[in-house]
Amino acid sequence: MYKISQFIILLFILFSCNSDENTSQVVGVDVSHYQDDIDWRAVRNTQISFAIVKATEGTDWHDTYFDYNWKLIRKAGLVRGAYHFFNFYSSPVEQFKNYSKYVRLQSGDLPPILDVEQASKLPDKQKIRENVRIWLRLAEKKYKVKPIIYTGKSFYNDNLSGYFPGYPLWIAAYSNNVPVLSDGFMWHIWQYTDKGRVNGIDHPVDLNYFAGDMSFLRKICIP
């Protein structure tokens, strides 16, 4: 049944990506202070349906544009999410404290999101998975929902594959080819480019497909 569901979703994305009528696509952006001031009303008037913003990084850093973006995204009527950029050599407990200090999730928001990316120097794979799991469990305990894991396709296959069943996945893979993960798990969000252009955002921005329609997107949000 799982394989059939995955096949159907892949067909949905493939059809949407190649269709002249994009009404079935659910597309979102993810932003940080690098995008500067954003006109979220203008963004809402495009095909964008959800927006994910950087909130925190490590144990003591927070994005200076987070509060601005967080409030105006909701005011514009978009589904919103907030992510934490993980530091492999800092305490996952202290990192979660940093995230929870700034992020107040409400009904209709996406679950908490942990950004786990390739770095120039990495601990061993077991330590990576151990620390990621600590952060995820703390987030699930506080927000009463399974967090989303963001990572690149290669990093996932090399370090996380098969170890985090049940967690929604947001996969970065800059290609026209739908990403397929080595453990057969299905992603919920696919970040397919970092060079998107959207009205209301002056700088290039990451664009993302959601593997489903708006009703399904709302089902994974906080009730």
N, C-alpha and C positions, 0 to 999 in steps of 0.2 A: 504493500500500500504506500509506504514512504517513497519508494522508487517511482511509482506511478505519479504521485503528487509532485515530486521533483521534476519529472519529465513534463508534466502539464505546465508548471510554472516557467520552465525554461522555454517552452513553446510560446507562452504568453509574452515573455520578454523579447524573444526573437521576432515575433510578429510585430510587437509595438515598435521596436527599433527600426524596422524596415517598412513601416506603414506610413502612408502619406497623411493619414488622419491620426493625430496623436492624442485623441480624446481619451483613450484608455490608459495612457501612461500616467504614472504618479511620479513626479520628478521633484527633487529637493536640492537645496544648496547646503553647504557647510562653510562657515565663515569664522574669522577671528579678527583681532585688531589689524591684521594685514590688509583687510578690505576697507579700513577707515569708516567714515560715516556712510550708512546705508539708508536709502529711502525705502522702507519696508512696504509702504503703500504701493509704490511703483512695482516692487517685486511681486506683490500679491496680484497685481493686474496682468502678470505674465502666466505661464503654465506652471509656475512653482507652487507646490502644495505643502511642503514642509521645509523647515530650516533648522539646522543643527549648529550650535555655537560653541566655541571653546570657552570653558569656564576657568579651569585651573590646570596647573602643571606642578609636579613634584610635591613638596611639602609646604611651600609657602608662597607660591606665585599664583596670581589670578589675572585674567585678561582684563585690561582696563576698559574694554568695550562691552564686557559681558552684561552688566546691568542695563545698559542702553539697548543692546540688541534683544535681551531677554524680555524686557517689557514691551518693546515695540513689535516684536514678532507676534506675540499674543494679541496685541491690540489690532494688528493687521488681519487677524483671523487665520493665521497659518498654524499648523501643528509644529510644535517646537521641541527641541532636545538639547541637552547640554553634555559636553564631554570633558573628561579629565585626561591629560596627556601623561602617561605613566613614565616614571623614572626608575630604571632597573636597579639602581643602587641606593634608593631611599626606602625608608620603611613604608610598606603598603598601608599600615594602620594610620600613620601620620599623613600619608597622601590622601586617604579617604577622609580624614578629619578636615583637610584643606578643602576638598570638594564639597562636603556636606555643610561647611561653614557658609558657602556662597550660593549653593544651589538649593532652591526650595521648589520641588516639583509639585505640580497640581494635577488634578483630574484633567485628562486630555493631553497631557505632555507625554513624550516618549520616555521610556525607562532610562535610568542613568546609563551613561556610556563610558566605557574605558577604552582609550586609544593606546594600543600596544604596537609599537613600530620598530623597524630595524634601526639599530644604533651602531656606531663605529666599534663599540666594545660591548659585548654581551656576557652575562653570567652563563653558567651551564643551563641546559634546557630544563632540568628538574627544578632549579631555583627560579627560573622564569615562570614556570607553571605554578609553582608553590606561591609565589608572591602575587601573581595575577589572581589566583583563586582566593587568597585572603581578601583582596580588595573587593572582588565580586561578591563574596559572602557577606561582607560588611554592608555593601550597598543593598543587597537583597534583604537583609535584616531590617535596615532602616526604611527602605522605600516599598517593601512588600511586593516586589516584582523582580523578575530576573533581569539583570542588566544586559545591555548590548555590548558585544565585543567588536571593536573596530581594529582592523589590521590589514596589511597587504596580503595578497594571495600567496606569495612565496614564503613570507614569514609565517603565515598560518600553517602551510603545509610542512614547513621545516620544524616548527616549534610547538604548535598548539593542536595540530590535527588529531582528532579522536579523543581529546582529553576534556572537552567542555560540551558534552551533549546537553541539549535543552536550552542553551543560551542563544539568543538571536545574534546573527552575525552580520556585520557590515564590512564588506570586502572591497579593498581598493585594487583595481586592475585596469590600467589605462589601455584599453584595447576595444576593438569592435566585437571581439569574441566574448561571449558570456562566460564568466569564470566558473570553472568546475573544480571543487575541492577534493583533495586526495582521499578524504575519509567518506566522501559521498554526502556529507551534510549540505543542506541547502542554505544559502544566504538569504537574508531579508532585504538588505540594501546593497547595491553595487555602485561604488564610486568609480565612474567610468572615464572621467577627465578632470584635470586640474586647470584647464584653459577655457572654461565656460564663460560666456558673456550673457549677462542678465540686466535688463533695465532696472535702474535703481542702485546698481552696484558698479562703481567706477573701475574696479580692478578685476582681473581674471579671477574666477571662482570655481571651486570644485562643484561638479554636478553629479547627481546620484539618481539611479532608478530604484524604486521600491518594487519588490516582487509580489504585486497584487494591486487591488483597487483601493479606493479611499476607505471603504468599509472595513477592509482587512487591516489597513494601517491603523485605524482607530481602535481596532480590537487589541492590538499589542500595546496601546497606550495605557497609562495609569487610569484605572476606573474612577 
